[in-house]
Amino acid sequence: MDSSVTAVSTAASASAPNRESNKTLGTEEFFKLLLSQLQNQDPLNPMQDREFISQMAQFQTLETVTKMNKNMELVAEKLDNVTGSLDLMQKESFWSQAFSLLGKEVITNEGAGVIEKVKILDGEPYLVSGNYNWSLDQVKSVAEPLNQSSGQTEEGGANGE
């Protein structure tokens, strides 16, 4: 076996316990291998400049891609945080819309009624009128209840008389 190959394989195995189960070379391992390769090269047949430059360029490319990957992971993580915040803001907006309809008359394809309360089911607001539960997307129109806008109660008398 060639002495440079033996030295390179010895350098690689010496650094192997320092690495996790990951089978990729880190910066430190690469430079140890390169140094070992340079120290143990055949003086009559030294490594060509082109080979050395090629190895350095490949390593630099690998390092750049690794950094880009880490940056992309950070961007993806931040994007997930933004998306979560937008989802929460949208839910809060839906809840606010639902609560603003309390006491209003809503008309849906299934019926109409004055909203008495708002229920949250599975994170979504539902408008409650009597025995009916409507989601916000079922509401076709909203109005002030007739009995409030005319000053009359449901019994028909003015101001509850």
C-alpha positions in Angstrom: 0.0 0.0 0.0 1.3 3.5 -0.9 2.5 5.4 2.1 0.5 8.5 1.3 -2.7 6.5 1.1 -1.9 4.9 4.5 -1.2 8.3 6.0 -4.5 9.7 4.6 -6.5 6.8 5.9 -4.8 7.0 9.3 -5.6 10.7 9.5 -9.2 10.1 8.5 -9.7 7.3 11.1 -8.0 9.4 13.8 -10.6 12.1 13.3 -13.5 9.8 13.0 -14.2 9.4 16.7 -14.5 13.2 17.0 -17.3 13.3 14.4 -20.8 12.2 15.1 -22.3 9.4 13.1 -22.5 11.9 10.3 -20.5 10.5 7.3 -19.5 13.9 5.9 -16.2 15.6 6.2 -16.1 18.8 8.2 -13.7 21.7 7.7 -11.2 20.4 10.3 -11.2 16.9 8.9 -10.7 18.2 5.3 -7.7 20.2 6.3 -6.2 17.3 8.3 -6.5 15.1 5.2 -5.1 17.8 2.9 -2.2 18.4 5.3 -1.5 14.7 5.6 -1.7 14.3 1.9 0.8 17.2 1.4 3.2 15.8 4.1 3.2 12.3 2.7 3.3 12.9 -1.0 6.0 11.4 -3.1 8.8 14.0 -3.5 9.5 12.6 -7.0 5.8 12.9 -8.0 4.3 15.8 -6.0 0.7 16.9 -6.1 0.1 19.1 -9.1 -1.0 22.7 -8.5 -4.2 22.0 -10.5 -5.1 19.1 -8.2 -4.5 21.2 -5.1 -6.5 24.2 -6.5 -9.3 21.8 -7.6 -9.6 20.3 -4.1 -9.7 23.7 -2.5 -12.3 24.9 -4.9 -14.5 21.9 -4.3 -14.2 22.3 -0.6 -15.0 26.0 -0.8 -18.1 25.1 -2.9 -19.2 22.5 -0.4 -18.8 25.0 2.5 -20.8 27.6 0.6 -23.6 25.2 -0.1 -23.6 24.1 3.6 -23.9 27.7 4.7 -26.7 28.4 2.2 -28.5 25.3 3.5 -28.3 26.5 7.1 -29.5 29.9 6.0 -32.4 28.4 4.1 -33.4 26.4 7.2 -33.4 29.6 9.2 -35.6 31.4 6.6 -38.0 28.4 6.6 -38.2 28.5 10.4 -38.9 32.3 10.4 -41.5 31.8 7.6 -43.2 29.2 9.7 -43.3 31.7 12.6 -44.8 34.4 10.4 -47.4 32.0 8.9 -48.4 31.0 12.5 -48.8 34.6 13.4 -50.9 35.3 10.4 -53.1 32.4 11.1 -53.6 33.7 14.7 -54.4 37.2 13.4 -56.9 35.8 11.0 -58.7 33.8 13.8 -58.7 36.9 16.0 -60.3 38.8 13.1 -63.0 36.2 12.6 -63.7 36.2 16.4 -63.9 40.0 16.4 -66.3 39.9 13.4 -68.5 37.3 15.2 -68.6 39.2 18.4 -69.5 42.4 16.6 -72.7 40.7 15.3 -74.1 40.2 18.9 -77.6 41.7 19.0 -77.7 42.1 15.2 -80.1 40.3 12.9 -78.4 38.1 10.4 -79.9 36.4 7.3 -78.6 33.1 6.0 -79.8 30.6 3.4 -81.1 28.5 6.4 -83.0 31.3 8.1 -82.7 34.5 10.0 -82.4 35.6 13.6 -81.0 37.9 16.2 -77.6 36.8 17.4 -77.7 36.0 21.1 -74.2 34.6 21.6 -71.1 33.4 19.9 -69.7 29.9 20.4 -66.2 28.8 19.5 -66.1 25.3 18.1 -62.8 23.8 16.9 -61.3 27.3 17.0 -64.0 28.7 14.7 -66.7 31.2 15.8 -70.4 30.2 15.4 -73.3 32.7 15.7 -76.1 31.4 17.9 -79.7 32.5 17.5 -82.3 30.2 19.3 -81.5 26.7 18.2 -79.5 27.8 15.2 -75.7 27.9 14.9 -74.3 29.7 11.9 -70.7 30.1 10.8 -69.6 33.5 9.5 -69.4 32.3 5.9 -73.1 31.4 6.0 -74.2 35.0 6.8 -75.7 36.7 3.7 -76.7 40.0 5.3 -76.7 41.8 8.6 -79.1 44.4 9.9 -80.2 46.1 13.1 -83.2 44.1 14.6 -86.5 45.7 13.6 -87.7 45.9 17.2 -84.6 48.0 18.2 -84.5 50.3 15.2 -88.2 51.2 15.4 -88.2 51.6 19.1 -90.8 48.8 19.5 -90.4 45.5 21.4 -91.3 42.1 20.1 -94.6 42.3 21.9 -95.5 45.3 19.7 -95.8 48.0 22.3 -93.6 51.1 22.2 -90.6 50.8 24.6 -91.9 47.5 26.1 -95.4 48.9 27.2 
